[in-house]
Each structure stands twice: as C-alpha cells, then as structure tokens.
C-alpha cells in the first residue's frame, strides 16, 4: 500500500499529505505500517504506530504513551464513549510494542478493522 493519510473531520474522511497535523485525528500508512495521528491530553500532536514496527526503540514518542496504554490512544481520538471498548480492543491488538518482530496484519487490514470498530464510513480507496 502506498503512503497515505486520511483525516476525519467529524463528518467524512479527507485525504491529506502524510504527516500533516489533522484537524481531529488521522489514520494512515507510512513505510509499511499503519498509524494514528491525534491530539494528546496535553494538546501535543501524538503519533502511534500499529502493527509490527521492529525499528521502534525505547524513548520514541509513539512508544512512551502507547506501549502500555491503548486506552490513552483511544482517548486521543475523542470518540463517543460507547465506541471506546471496541476501538480499545482493536488498538490493543495492533499497537506497536518494543518486542515486535513479526507482522500482525497488513496496514490496510489494520485500518479497516479500526474504522469498523469506530463505526465510521470506510476509508476512501
């Protein structure tokens, strides 16, 4: 899958440049892994990788918050409370960990599972 990012503006998915700061949150693929970009609890931009990412190292920003706290990732998305349990389950399954050595799914499959759990329309093709 090509590098791609989709921003959720609250009503629809908008294609945007990979790495651009989203208005709400964004889902994308970069360098063969899926990711979530969102605003964290401190108002800072957060970047979380999904699937295997063997290059992830202790101290990387996406590891510090995500490693042991998939609920934080979901909180950053600002979803309705009734969607949080289903989304947390998907995020916990795919969130990159330091001990990742094997792929846990293709980026497109991971994003599809995440969007489905969110109850949002599918990402544009």
N, C-alpha and C positions, 0 to 999 in steps of 0.2 A: 504494500500500500504506500502511496506517495505521502510525503509530509503534508499535513493538512490540519486546519483548526476550524472549529465551528463554535461561535459564541451564542449562548442562549440569552436573548434579550427580554425574556419574560413572556413572549408570545410565539416566537419562531426561532429557528436556527439561522444564523447568518455566517457565511463563510468569511474568514478573515485571515490575515497573514499569521503564519506560525510564529508564536512568541509574543504577539501583541496582547496588551493588557485588556482583558474582557470587561464589558460593562457589568455583567452579572458573574457568570462563570463560563468557562470554555472547556471543550473536550477536543483532543486532537491526537495526532500521530506524528512522532518525530524520531528519526533514527531507529525505526522498527519497534518502538514501544509506544503504548498509549499513555496519555497524560490528562490530568485535570489541572486547570489554572483557575484560581479563585481568590477572593479577598479573605485574608485570615482575620482572626479575632482582634489583632492589633491594627487592622487596616492595611497591612502589608500584603503585597501580592504573594501568593503561595503557588507552588508548583509541585504536584505529586505524580510520580510515575506508577504505571500499572503494568503488570506482567513482569517477566523476568528482566532485570536490568543489572547484570553482573558487574558493571562499572560503578555502581553505587558504593560510596565509601562513607564511613563514619564522619559526621560533620557536614555532609552535603545538606543544604537547606531542606530538600524534599524528604530526607531521611529523618531529620531531627523531630519533625512533628508527626510524620506518618508512621514511622516504624512500629510504634506500639499503640497507636491511637486512630484507628479507622473512623471512629465517631467524630473526631476533630475534622477529618477531611469532609465528611458529610455535613457537619455544621457549617463549614465554609461555603457550601453550595447554597445554603439558605432555602432549602426545600420545605414544603409543608410537613408538619410533624408526622402525619400519617404515612408518608413515604420513607421516612428515615430508617425504619427497621429493614426494609427490603434493600434499600440502597447501601446501608451499612454492611449487610451480608455480602453483597457483590464487591464492595470496596475492600472488605477484609480478605476475600478470596484472592483478589488480584493485586493488592497493594504491594509494591516492590519492597523486598526485605534484603538485608545485608547478605544473608546466606543463599540468595537466589543463584542457582546455577543452571536450572532447566526452565525452559519457557512454560508458562502456564496458560497459553492461549495466544491466538493471533490478535494483533491490535484491533482489527475491525470487529472480531467476535467479542472482545472485552468491552468495547464501546457500545456495541449493540446490547449486550447484557445490562450494562449500566443505564443506558437510555430507557430500556424496557422497565427496569426497576424504578426509575424516576417517574414513569408514567407519562413521558413526553413523546412527541412525534419522532419517528425515526430520523436519523441524520440524513441530510441530502446525499445523493450519490454523485 
